[in-house]
């Protein structure tokens, strides 16, 4: 019977090819910017509740 000594390399080879072909097409945004936008939207919503009560 044949020994499977190189099975780890073969399983990793497909991932290397996958990441080589991947392209980033979207805009690169700083993660801090996303947090700041979320906080700003929360403030806007809370202010809207005060100024326009329903």
C-alpha positions as a printed Julia matrix, in Angstrom:
54×3 Matrix{Float64}:
   0.0    0.0    0.0
   1.17   3.52  -0.71
   2.0    5.92   2.09
   0.29   9.33   2.11
   3.07  11.5    3.48
   2.37  14.56   1.3
  -1.35  14.9    2.04
  -0.85  18.15   4.0
   0.85  19.88   1.1
  -1.83  18.88  -1.39
  -4.63  20.16   0.79
  -2.87  23.52   1.25
  -2.06  23.9   -2.44
  -5.69  24.54  -3.39
  -5.97  27.36  -0.86
  -2.85  29.02  -2.2
  -4.26  28.97  -5.71
  -7.61  30.29  -4.46
  -6.06  33.27  -2.68
  -3.82  34.07  -5.64
  -6.88  34.44  -7.87
  -8.92  36.49  -5.42
  -9.21  40.17  -6.29
 -10.34  42.99  -4.05
 -12.71  45.09  -6.11
 -14.47  47.08  -3.38
 -13.26  50.23  -1.67
 -10.75  49.78   1.14
 -12.25  51.32   4.29
 -10.59  51.65   7.66
 -12.45  49.58  10.28
 -12.45  52.6   12.62
 -14.4   54.54  10.0
 -17.16  51.94  10.05
 -17.4   52.21  13.85
 -17.55  56.02  13.67
 -20.27  55.91  11.01
 -22.31  53.53  13.18
 -21.94  55.77  16.22
 -22.9   58.85  14.2
 -26.0   57.1   12.87
 -26.99  56.1   16.42
 -26.7   59.73  17.54
 -28.78  60.9   14.59
 -31.51  58.36  15.38
 -31.6   59.35  19.06
 -31.78  63.05  18.16
 -34.58  62.31  15.71
 -36.56  60.67  18.54
 -36.21  63.89  20.59
 -37.08  66.36  17.84
 -39.79  64.32  16.08
 -41.63  62.27  18.73
 -44.21  59.88  17.36
